[in-house]
Amino acid sequence: MSKKSLFGTDGVRGVANRDPMMVETAVNLGRAVAHVLKERKSGRRPRVLIGKDTRLSGYMLENALVAGLCSMGADAILVGTLPTPGIAVLVRDQKADAGFVISASHNPYQDNGIKIFSCDGFKLPDAEEAEIEKLMSDGTLTSLLPTGGGIGKSFRVEDALERYIAFCKRTFPKELDLKGVRIVVDCGNGATYKAAPAVFKELGAAVTSLHCTPNGLNINANSGSQHTAALREQVLAERADVGLAFDGDGDRLIAVDETGAELTGDHVLAVCAKDLKERGRLANNVAVGTVMSNFGLHAAMRKLGIELACSAVGDRYVLETMKAKGGVIGAEPSGHMIFLDQQTTGDGIVAALQLLAVLRRSGREASALAAVLKLAPQKLVNVELASRPPLESLPGVQTAIAAAEKELGQDGRVLVRYSGTQNLCRVMVEGPTDAVVARLCDAIAAALKKEIG
């Protein structure tokens, strides 16, 4: 398999209008995907969906992808602003051969990215991304361009949003509704700004919407799944039953219970895995987390008699482990939740509906459900760096890590890794007390800054 340099853990990503997120890259990516699909279809014209979040740069990249696809003889199907998981749904609904999502997820508005879904609604595996990358770089694309009637067209699906809303509602149990449930929804001025409020209202909930007025520049700005302060305040002010926060492209969920406490992906995983087990629906008695999952989740799963399998960081790797283990539920602490019997990818709205279903079935408050998990003290620091040398080549950093691990012993752990989507190094420490983990985490972060700058 060829190595990847363009694709990260979740597609191509960077500052819009700077390498690699250039118009030229998007055109060539469209051409490469179209050519691969034509080869698979023995020359027949492929159909490729394109959706986007609310970033200003989405228009630029959307048109570039259309140009690339059509120039290589594929038809482009535009669905407009739609959550990333909506593309996974519409690819299948429209019987398309692939789908592009233009989004940088939880990143700030000046960033953008491109992800690819296959015809079955799953993200492309690493091997296929590597082959597309190779095709983009070997200089053969322009020689393969058709002329005349071989050039493609573009179309628009006018009811894409309605189709996705209908799909989401179908994942909520038929025997339940949300009448009498008070929900505060924070859409982070992102792709869920229409879909999320509509789904919960149509199921009967009383909904208050926050950050649902995107202007192209305010996506994720002090809002959404990474910034829940405003959501907590609104939940408490309204005495709501639950708050739901989504990231810019709608594939993450972070919840807030009625007391204002934040519920991470680990909490939702524990609550929903317990419910599935009690109802005899937890396939192979396994739930999937990641190496970032809290120590407390491991303890909670042991107590419930559930196997917790851990994958590498990234929802694609959660999914791979779920498939390998035959599991139906997996999550990252950051809020990516996959319910494989409902959806093929992380879906914040679908995850929220599964959590709300447990709340309705149990008749309990969100805080009582979340008590199944007691988080271990943890600190996570994102260190911005000028470069990304191999961590093992940094003696000062290795010394700081070794000292932390020695002090923690069996009572905690250290995880230091570069982000797959941003120019950051993530330092996570878990241990016996908040004071200990803060001190050790800060020491490792300081060593990184000193050695790299």
Secondary structure, DSSP 8 states (H G I E B T S, - for coil): ----SS-BTTBEEEETTSTTSSHHHHHHHHHHHHHHHHHHTTT---EEEEEE-S-TTHHHHHHHHHHHHHHTT-EEEEEEE--HHHHHHHHHHTT-SEEEEE--TTS-TTEEEEEEEETTS-B--HHHHHHHHHHHHSS-GGGG---GGGS--EEE-TTHHHHHHHHHHHTS-TT---TT-EEEEE-TTSTTTTHHHHHHHHTT-EEEEES----SS-TTTT-GGG--HHHHHHHHHHT-SEEEEE-TTS-BEEEEETTS-EE-HHHHHHHHHHHHHHTT--GGGEEEEETTS-HHHHHHHHHHT-EEEEE-SSHHHHHHHHHHHT-SEEE-TTSBEEETTT-SS--HHHHHHHHHHHHHHHT--HHHHHTT-----EEEEEEE-S----GGG-HHHHHHHHHHHHHHGGG-EEEEEE-SSSSEEEEEEE-SSHHHHHHHHHHHHHHHHHHH-
